[in-house]
């Protein structure tokens, strides 16, 4: 974990703007600034203690379950309940923000493709 707050912690603190679609005591969700699908929301635990989904699963499985339930709730609201859930894990897998987050992609996605 770096010493300075992550970009997502700065969104939680309202230091930088975001299109926030959900917030609870533990989780925030907002639209990705560079959407790769008709619906592209990031679901983020407010804590930046965990840098990726593996750490989150080991450290706080209940929070991971809450994050997945939030993804479903947002997909229910925004794209008929069907969605792709992506956790990039590691630089070579395309992770750029090391504060764990799920990409919720919905709308019409390319059949058979796992990419964005
Ligand atoms: P990842 O590459 O999995 O680490 O995902 C990071 C995501 O954060 C990318 O899809 C970015 O487009 C998105 N992102 C970066 N900065 C912001 C921001 N200020 N507001 C919303 N999304 C952002």
Backbone and ligand atoms as CSV (ligand in chain L), in Angstrom:
chain,resi,resn,atom,element,x,y,z
A,1,UNK,N,N,0.861,-1.202,0.000
A,1,UNK,CA,C,0.000,0.000,0.000
A,1,UNK,C,C,0.893,1.247,0.000
A,2,UNK,N,N,0.591,2.175,-0.904
A,2,UNK,CA,C,1.410,3.387,-0.952
A,2,UNK,C,C,0.982,4.331,0.177
A,3,UNK,N,N,1.818,5.319,0.441
A,3,UNK,CA,C,1.513,6.242,1.539
A,3,UNK,C,C,0.437,7.236,1.181
A,4,UNK,N,N,0.426,7.661,-0.091
A,4,UNK,CA,C,-0.580,8.657,-0.463
A,4,UNK,C,C,-1.893,7.958,-0.792
A,5,UNK,N,N,-3.014,8.649,-0.578
A,5,UNK,CA,C,-4.304,8.021,-0.867
A,5,UNK,C,C,-4.416,7.651,-2.341
A,6,UNK,N,N,-5.067,6.549,-2.618
A,6,UNK,CA,C,-5.287,6.146,-4.010
A,6,UNK,C,C,-6.277,7.110,-4.652
A,7,UNK,N,N,-6.337,7.063,-5.977
A,7,UNK,CA,C,-7.295,7.914,-6.688
A,7,UNK,C,C,-8.723,7.590,-6.251
A,8,UNK,N,N,-8.977,6.329,-5.900
A,8,UNK,CA,C,-10.336,5.963,-5.480
A,8,UNK,C,C,-10.624,6.479,-4.064
A,9,UNK,N,N,-9.611,6.491,-3.195
A,9,UNK,CA,C,-9.819,7.102,-1.869
A,9,UNK,C,C,-10.092,8.592,-2.010
A,10,UNK,N,N,-9.486,9.204,-2.990
A,10,UNK,CA,C,-9.730,10.642,-3.210
A,10,UNK,C,C,-11.142,10.886,-3.729
A,11,UNK,N,N,-11.694,9.913,-4.452
A,11,UNK,CA,C,-13.105,10.013,-4.859
A,11,UNK,C,C,-14.001,9.852,-3.630
A,12,UNK,N,N,-13.687,8.880,-2.762
A,12,UNK,CA,C,-14.457,8.690,-1.520
A,12,UNK,C,C,-14.465,9.989,-0.712
A,13,UNK,N,N,-13.310,10.658,-0.647
A,13,UNK,CA,C,-13.173,11.894,0.139
A,13,UNK,C,C,-13.719,13.116,-0.579
A,14,UNK,N,N,-14.238,12.920,-1.785
A,14,UNK,CA,C,-14.769,14.024,-2.603
A,14,UNK,C,C,-13.683,15.036,-2.981
A,15,UNK,N,N,-12.441,14.565,-3.042
A,15,UNK,CA,C,-11.355,15.450,-3.469
A,15,UNK,C,C,-11.301,15.547,-4.988
A,16,UNK,N,N,-11.753,14.489,-5.658
A,16,UNK,CA,C,-11.908,14.571,-7.105
A,16,UNK,C,C,-13.312,14.090,-7.462
A,17,UNK,N,N,-13.885,14.655,-8.526
A,17,UNK,CA,C,-15.272,14.340,-8.849
A,17,UNK,C,C,-15.421,12.970,-9.490
A,18,UNK,N,N,-16.588,12.397,-9.330
A,18,UNK,CA,C,-16.920,11.144,-10.010
A,18,UNK,C,C,-18.436,11.065,-10.097
A,19,UNK,N,N,-18.893,10.244,-11.025
A,19,UNK,CA,C,-20.336,10.023,-11.185
A,19,UNK,C,C,-20.707,8.842,-10.286
A,20,UNK,N,N,-20.991,9.146,-9.027
A,20,UNK,CA,C,-21.222,8.116,-8.010
A,20,UNK,C,C,-22.643,7.564,-8.156
A,21,UNK,N,N,-22.745,6.237,-8.235
A,21,UNK,CA,C,-24.062,5.607,-8.416
A,21,UNK,C,C,-24.511,4.821,-7.190
A,22,UNK,N,N,-23.589,4.601,-6.245
A,22,UNK,CA,C,-23.946,3.858,-5.019
A,22,UNK,C,C,-22.917,4.180,-3.948
A,23,UNK,N,N,-23.395,4.286,-2.710
A,23,UNK,CA,C,-22.458,4.458,-1.597
A,23,UNK,C,C,-23.064,3.869,-0.331
A,24,UNK,N,N,-22.245,3.136,0.421
A,24,UNK,CA,C,-22.637,2.645,1.748
A,24,UNK,C,C,-21.480,2.968,2.685
A,25,UNK,N,N,-21.558,2.472,3.910
A,25,UNK,CA,C,-20.458,2.715,4.855
A,25,UNK,C,C,-19.151,2.096,4.364
A,26,UNK,N,N,-19.270,1.025,3.586
A,26,UNK,CA,C,-18.074,0.242,3.245
A,26,UNK,C,C,-17.700,0.253,1.761
A,27,UNK,N,N,-18.651,0.624,0.904
A,27,UNK,CA,C,-18.438,0.483,-0.537
A,27,UNK,C,C,-18.887,1.754,-1.259
A,28,UNK,N,N,-18.149,2.074,-2.326
A,28,UNK,CA,C,-18.588,3.150,-3.222
A,28,UNK,C,C,-18.556,2.602,-4.651
A,29,UNK,N,N,-19.466,3.091,-5.490
A,29,UNK,CA,C,-19.472,2.688,-6.898
A,29,UNK,C,C,-19.689,3.924,-7.747
A,30,UNK,N,N,-18.952,3.988,-8.846
A,30,UNK,CA,C,-19.045,5.164,-9.737
A,30,UNK,C,C,-18.738,4.719,-11.156
A,31,UNK,N,N,-19.156,5.552,-12.104
A,31,UNK,CA,C,-18.946,5.209,-13.515
A,31,UNK,C,C,-17.471,5.355,-13.875
A,32,UNK,N,N,-16.969,4.376,-14.644
A,32,UNK,CA,C,-15.584,4.454,-15.111
A,32,UNK,C,C,-15.441,5.663,-16.030
A,33,UNK,N,N,-14.335,6.363,-15.863
A,33,UNK,CA,C,-14.106,7.583,-16.642
A,33,UNK,C,C,-13.855,7.264,-18.119
A,34,UNK,N,N,-13.463,6.043,-18.419
A,34,UNK,CA,C,-13.192,5.623,-19.806
A,34,UNK,C,C,-13.978,4.342,-20.091
A,35,UNK,N,N,-15.298,4.461,-20.244
A,35,UNK,CA,C,-16.141,3.252,-20.316
A,35,UNK,C,C,-15.824,2.370,-21.511
A,36,UNK,N,N,-15.852,1.063,-21.250
A,36,UNK,CA,C,-15.578,0.068,-22.295
A,36,UNK,C,C,-16.832,-0.717,-22.653
A,37,UNK,N,N,-17.978,-0.301,-22.128
A,37,UNK,CA,C,-19.250,-0.975,-22.409
A,37,UNK,C,C,-20.350,0.042,-22.118
A,38,UNK,N,N,-21.564,-0.215,-22.612
A,38,UNK,CA,C,-22.667,0.731,-22.347
A,38,UNK,C,C,-22.840,1.018,-20.854
A,39,UNK,N,N,-22.689,-0.003,-20.024
A,39,UNK,CA,C,-22.632,0.200,-18.569
A,39,UNK,C,C,-21.240,-0.227,-18.118
A,40,UNK,N,N,-20.522,0.672,-17.466
A,40,UNK,CA,C,-19.184,0.341,-16.949
A,40,UNK,C,C,-19.015,1.090,-15.630
A,41,UNK,N,N,-19.238,0.333,-14.558
A,41,UNK,CA,C,-19.193,0.894,-13.205
A,41,UNK,C,C,-18.071,0.210,-12.438
A,42,UNK,N,N,-17.372,0.977,-11.617
A,42,UNK,CA,C,-16.367,0.410,-10.717
A,42,UNK,C,C,-16.969,0.302,-9.328
A,43,UNK,N,N,-16.851,-0.878,-8.722
A,43,UNK,CA,C,-17.341,-1.097,-7.355
A,43,UNK,C,C,-16.106,-1.279,-6.474
A,44,UNK,N,N,-16.010,-0.425,-5.462
A,44,UNK,CA,C,-14.745,-0.278,-4.736
A,44,UNK,C,C,-14.988,-0.295,-3.224
A,45,UNK,N,N,-14.314,-1.169,-2.483
A,45,UNK,CA,C,-14.364,-1.048,-1.025
A,45,UNK,C,C,-13.743,0.293,-0.626
A,46,UNK,N,N,-14.314,0.951,0.363
A,46,UNK,CA,C,-13.754,2.249,0.740
A,46,UNK,C,C,-12.342,2.119,1.314
A,47,UNK,N,N,-12.089,1.003,1.986
A,47,UNK,CA,C,-10.730,0.807,2.502
A,47,UNK,C,C,-9.776,0.534,1.344
A,48,UNK,N,N,-8.586,1.102,1.418
A,48,UNK,CA,C,-7.585,0.758,0.409
A,48,UNK,C,C,-6.543,-0.212,0.980
A,49,UNK,N,N,-6.956,-0.907,2.031
A,49,UNK,CA,C,-6.079,-1.886,2.682
A,49,UNK,C,C,-5.721,-3.044,1.741
A,50,UNK,N,N,-6.610,-3.356,0.799
A,50,UNK,CA,C,-6.402,-4.507,-0.083
A,50,UNK,C,C,-6.128,-4.007,-1.500
A,51,UNK,N,N,-5.029,-4.458,-2.074
A,51,UNK,CA,C,-4.677,-3.931,-3.391
A,51,UNK,C,C,-5.294,-4.729,-4.525
A,52,UNK,N,N,-5.716,-5.960,-4.240
A,52,UNK,CA,C,-6.328,-6.761,-5.309
A,52,UNK,C,C,-7.318,-7.750,-4.700
A,53,UNK,N,N,-8.036,-8.443,-5.581
A,53,UNK,CA,C,-9.140,-9.299,-5.111
A,53,UNK,C,C,-8.640,-10.492,-4.293
A,54,UNK,N,N,-7.449,-10.965,-4.587
A,54,UNK,CA,C,-6.911,-12.097,-3.815
A,54,UNK,C,C,-6.674,-11.689,-2.365
A,55,UNK,N,N,-6.109,-10.513,-2.188
A,55,UNK,CA,C,-5.888,-10.000,-0.822
A,55,UNK,C,C,-7.216,-9.771,-0.119
A,56,UNK,N,N,-8.198,-9.239,-0.853
A,56,UNK,CA,C,-9.507,-8.985,-0.242
A,56,UNK,C,C,-10.175,-10.297,0.176
A,57,UNK,N,N,-10.108,-11.292,-0.693
A,57,UNK,CA,C,-10.734,-12.587,-0.384
A,57,UNK,C,C,-10.113,-13.208,0.864
A,58,UNK,N,N,-8.799,-13.078,0.997
A,58,UNK,CA,C,-8.112,-13.660,2.158
A,58,UNK,C,C,-8.368,-12.838,3.418
A,59,UNK,N,N,-8.417,-11.512,3.257
A,59,UNK,CA,C,-8.466,-10.631,4.424
A,59,UNK,C,C,-9.862,-10.319,4.923
A,60,UNK,N,N,-10.824,-10.257,4.004
A,60,UNK,CA,C,-12.185,-9.871,4.416
A,60,UNK,C,C,-13.204,-10.448,3.428
A,61,UNK,N,N,-13.435,-11.770,3.504
A,61,UNK,CA,C,-14.350,-12.397,2.537
A,61,UNK,C,C,-15.761,-11.827,2.593
A,62,UNK,N,N,-16.187,-11.353,3.751
A,62,UNK,CA,C,-17.539,-10.778,3.839
A,62,UNK,C,C,-17.621,-9.494,3.017
A,63,UNK,N,N,-16.558,-8.728,3.029
A,63,UNK,CA,C,-16.552,-7.487,2.239
A,63,UNK,C,C,-16.544,-7.814,0.741
A,64,UNK,N,N,-15.834,-8.870,0.356
A,64,UNK,CA,C,-15.861,-9.295,-1.052
A,64,UNK,C,C,-17.272,-9.722,-1.444
A,65,UNK,N,N,-17.946,-10.458,-0.569
A,65,UNK,CA,C,-19.316,-10.880,-0.867
A,65,UNK,C,C,-20.241,-9.664,-0.997
A,66,UNK,N,N,-20.023,-8.682,-0.164
A,66,UNK,CA,C,-20.820,-7.451,-0.222
A,66,UNK,C,C,-20.576,-6.728,-1.545
A,67,UNK,N,N,-19.330,-6.725,-1.978
A,67,UNK,CA,C,-18.975,-6.080,-3.243
A,67,UNK,C,C,-19.683,-6.780,-4.417
A,68,UNK,N,N,-19.697,-8.114,-4.391
A,68,UNK,CA,C,-20.355,-8.860,-5.471
A,68,UNK,C,C,-21.870,-8.610,-5.437
A,69,UNK,N,N,-22.458,-8.572,-4.250
A,69,UNK,CA,C,-23.894,-8.288,-4.140
A,69,UNK,C,C,-24.211,-6.880,-4.656
A,70,UNK,N,N,-23.310,-5.944,-4.401
A,70,UNK,CA,C,-23.502,-4.574,-4.906
A,70,UNK,C,C,-23.437,-4.560,-6.435
A,71,UNK,N,N,-22.516,-5.328,-6.996
A,71,UNK,CA,C,-22.415,-5.431,-8.457
A,71,UNK,C,C,-23.738,-5.940,-9.038
A,72,UNK,N,N,-24.296,-6.964,-8.397
A,72,UNK,CA,C,-25.575,-7.509,-8.879
A,72,UNK,C,C,-26.686,-6.460,-8.782
A,73,UNK,N,N,-26.728,-5.768,-7.657
A,73,UNK,CA,C,-27.761,-4.739,-7.463
A,73,UNK,C,C,-27.662,-3.647,-8.531
A,74,UNK,N,N,-26.451,-3.219,-8.827
A,74,UNK,CA,C,-26.269,-2.175,-9.842
A,74,UNK,C,C,-26.634,-2.700,-11.223
A,75,UNK,N,N,-26.276,-3.946,-11.503
A,75,UNK,CA,C,-26.633,-4.535,-12.799
A,75,UNK,C,C,-28.150,-4.694,-12.910
A,76,UNK,N,N,-28.804,-5.042,-11.807
A,76,UNK,CA,C,-30.278,-5.124,-11.818
A,76,UNK,C,C,-30.875,-3.777,-12.209
A,77,UNK,N,N,-30.289,-2.723,-11.649
A,77,UNK,CA,C,-30.822,-1.379,-11.896
A,77,UNK,C,C,-30.507,-0.881,-13.301
A,78,UNK,N,N,-29.332,-1.253,-13.804
A,78,UNK,CA,C,-28.833,-0.545,-14.990
A,78,UNK,C,C,-28.791,-1.368,-16.270
A,79,UNK,N,N,-28.808,-2.699,-16.155
A,79,UNK,CA,C,-28.680,-3.479,-17.392
A,79,UNK,C,C,-29.341,-4.843,-17.273
A,80,UNK,N,N,-30.500,-4.879,-16.653
A,80,UNK,CA,C,-31.295,-6.096,-16.669
A,80,UNK,C,C,-30.717,-7.262,-15.892
A,81,UNK,N,N,-29.763,-6.992,-15.017
A,81,UNK,CA,C,-29.278,-8.023,-14.109
A,81,UNK,C,C,-28.173,-8.905,-14.658
A,82,UNK,N,N,-27.766,-8.686,-15.910
A,82,UNK,CA,C,-26.707,-9.518,-16.491
A,82,UNK,C,C,-25.460,-8.659,-16.651
A,83,UNK,N,N,-24.335,-9.229,-16.294
A,83,UNK,CA,C,-23.125,-8.409,-16.289
A,83,UNK,C,C,-21.870,-9.270,-16.321
A,84,UNK,N,N,-20.778,-8.615,-16.665
A,84,UNK,CA,C,-19.449,-9.239,-16.596
A,84,UNK,C,C,-18.705,-8.571,-15.432
A,85,UNK,N,N,-18.088,-9.376,-14.580
A,85,UNK,CA,C,-17.386,-8.861,-13.409
A,85,UNK,C,C,-15.895,-9.129,-13.584
A,86,UNK,N,N,-15.091,-8.062,-13.586
A,86,UNK,CA,C,-13.660,-8.215,-13.864
A,86,UNK,C,C,-12.840,-7.596,-12.731
A,87,UNK,N,N,-11.884,-8.367,-12.246
A,87,UNK,CA,C,-10.889,-7.849,-11.298
A,87,UNK,C,C,-9.518,-7.987,-11.960
A,88,UNK,N,N,-9.005,-6.945,-12.531
A,88,UNK,CA,C,-7.635,-7.032,-13.038
A,88,UNK,C,C,-6.704,-7.185,-11.841
A,89,UNK,N,N,-5.786,-8.125,-11.940
A,89,UNK,CA,C,-4.924,-8.437,-10.798
A,89,UNK,C,C,-3.480,-8.490,-11.270
A,90,UNK,N,N,-2.763,-7.380,-11.048
A,90,UNK,CA,C,-1.365,-7.287,-11.465
A,90,UNK,C,C,-1.213,-6.458,-12.727
A,91,UNK,N,N,-0.048,-5.800,-12.799
A,91,UNK,CA,C,0.245,-4.897,-13.921
A,91,UNK,C,C,0.113,-5.577,-15.279
A,92,UNK,N,N,0.630,-6.806,-15.383
A,92,UNK,CA,C,0.595,-7.495,-16.676
A,92,UNK,C,C,-0.816,-7.879,-17.083
A,93,UNK,N,N,-1.738,-7.865,-16.132
A,93,UNK,CA,C,-3.144,-8.150,-16.430
A,93,UNK,C,C,-3.930,-6.861,-16.657
A,94,UNK,N,N,-3.216,-5.744,-16.650
A,94,UNK,CA,C,-3.886,-4.468,-16.958
A,94,UNK,C,C,-4.309,-3.670,-15.744
A,95,UNK,N,N,-3.912,-4.108,-14.537
A,95,UNK,CA,C,-4.301,-3.330,-13.354
A,95,UNK,C,C,-3.464,-2.056,-13.284
A,96,UNK,N,N,-4.144,-0.940,-13.129
A,96,UNK,CA,C,-3.455,0.351,-13.040
A,96,UNK,C,C,-3.680,1.037,-11.699
A,97,UNK,N,N,-4.747,0.667,-11.008
A,97,UNK,CA,C,-5.043,1.260,-9.699
A,97,UNK,C,C,-4.987,0.129,-8.673
A,98,UNK,N,N,-4.065,0.259,-7.713
A,98,UNK,CA,C,-3.813,-0.847,-6.786
A,98,UNK,C,C,-4.579,-0.648,-5.472
A,99,UNK,N,N,-5.836,-0.382,-5.665
A,99,UNK,CA,C,-6.855,-0.309,-4.608
A,99,UNK,C,C,-7.974,-1.173,-5.179
A,100,UNK,N,N,-8.217,-2.333,-4.551
A,100,UNK,CA,C,-9.060,-3.347,-5.189
A,100,UNK,C,C,-10.387,-2.750,-5.683
A,101,UNK,N,N,-10.774,-3.171,-6.888
A,101,UNK,CA,C,-12.029,-2.699,-7.486
A,101,UNK,C,C,-12.510,-3.722,-8.497
A,102,UNK,N,N,-13.837,-3.799,-8.615
A,102,UNK,CA,C,-14.447,-4.662,-9.617
A,102,UNK,C,C,-14.977,-3.787,-10.745
A,103,UNK,N,N,-14.723,-4.217,-11.968
A,103,UNK,CA,C,-15.363,-3.601,-13.124
A,103,UNK,C,C,-16.678,-4.343,-13.354
A,104,UNK,N,N,-17.787,-3.624,-13.372
A,104,UNK,CA,C,-19.083,-4.199,-13.748
A,104,UNK,C,C,-19.396,-3.699,-15.152
A,105,UNK,N,N,-19.412,-4.638,-16.094
A,105,UNK,CA,C,-19.670,-4.291,-17.491
A,105,UNK,C,C,-21.009,-4.873,-17.896
A,106,UNK,N,N,-21.823,-4.050,-18.524
A,106,UNK,CA,C,-23.129,-4.537,-18.939
A,106,UNK,C,C,-23.609,-3.822,-20.180
A,107,UNK,N,N,-24.782,-4.211,-20.612
A,107,UNK,CA,C,-25.273,-3.755,-21.903
A,107,UNK,C,C,-25.002,-4.871,-22.889
A,108,UNK,N,N,-24.863,-4.530,-24.138
A,108,UNK,CA,C,-24.596,-5.577,-25.120
A,108,UNK,C,C,-23.101,-5.784,-25.246
A,109,UNK,N,N,-22.610,-6.937,-24.783
A,109,UNK,CA,C,-21.186,-7.234,-24.845
A,109,UNK,C,C,-20.942,-8.233,-25.961
A,110,UNK,N,N,-19.697,-8.262,-26.436
A,110,UNK,CA,C,-19.363,-9.164,-27.536
A,110,UNK,C,C,-19.421,-10.608,-27.061
A,111,UNK,N,N,-20.173,-11.398,-27.781
A,111,UNK,CA,C,-20.314,-12.808,-27.426
A,111,UNK,C,C,-18.966,-13.525,-27.522
A,112,UNK,N,N,-18.638,-14.284,-26.510
A,112,UNK,CA,C,-17.432,-15.101,-26.568
A,112,UNK,C,C,-16.141,-14.350,-26.286
A,113,UNK,N,N,-16.236,-13.068,-25.992
A,113,UNK,CA,C,-15.017,-12.307,-25.719
A,113,UNK,C,C,-14.883,-12.066,-24.224
A,114,UNK,N,N,-13.677,-12.255,-23.706
A,114,UNK,CA,C,-13.453,-11.959,-22.301
A,114,UNK,C,C,-12.824,-10.583,-22.121
A,115,UNK,N,N,-12.424,-9.966,-23.219
A,115,UNK,CA,C,-11.792,-8.658,-23.112
A,115,UNK,C,C,-12.816,-7.574,-22.893
A,116,UNK,N,N,-12.339,-6.369,-22.668
A,116,UNK,CA,C,-13.223,-5.212,-22.553
A,116,UNK,C,C,-13.832,-4.971,-23.913
L,1,LIG,P1,P,-7.676,-1.179,-13.613
L,1,LIG,O1,O,-6.959,-0.957,-14.927
L,1,LIG,O2,O,-8.350,-2.496,-13.490
L,1,LIG,O3,O,-6.765,-0.857,-12.442
L,1,LIG,O4,O,-8.869,-0.140,-13.617
L,1,LIG,C1,C,-8.742,1.194,-13.268
L,1,LIG,C2,C,-9.912,1.893,-13.894
L,1,LIG,O5,O,-10.108,3.133,-13.239
L,1,LIG,C3,C,-9.746,2.207,-15.388
L,1,LIG,O6,O,-10.781,1.557,-16.134
L,1,LIG,C4,C,-9.862,3.726,-15.451
L,1,LIG,O7,O,-10.552,4.177,-16.600
L,1,LIG,C5,C,-10.621,4.043,-14.167
L,1,LIG,N1,N,-10.391,5.363,-13.626
L,1,LIG,C6,C,-9.208,5.980,-13.398
L,1,LIG,N2,N,-9.407,7.195,-12.860
L,1,LIG,C7,C,-10.735,7.354,-12.731
L,1,LIG,C8,C,-11.581,8.406,-12.244
L,1,LIG,N3,N,-11.070,9.545,-11.776
L,1,LIG,N4,N,-12.922,8.223,-12.267
L,1,LIG,C9,C,-13.448,7.080,-12.751
L,1,LIG,N5,N,-12.715,6.056,-13.225
L,1,LIG,C10,C,-11.380,6.187,-13.219
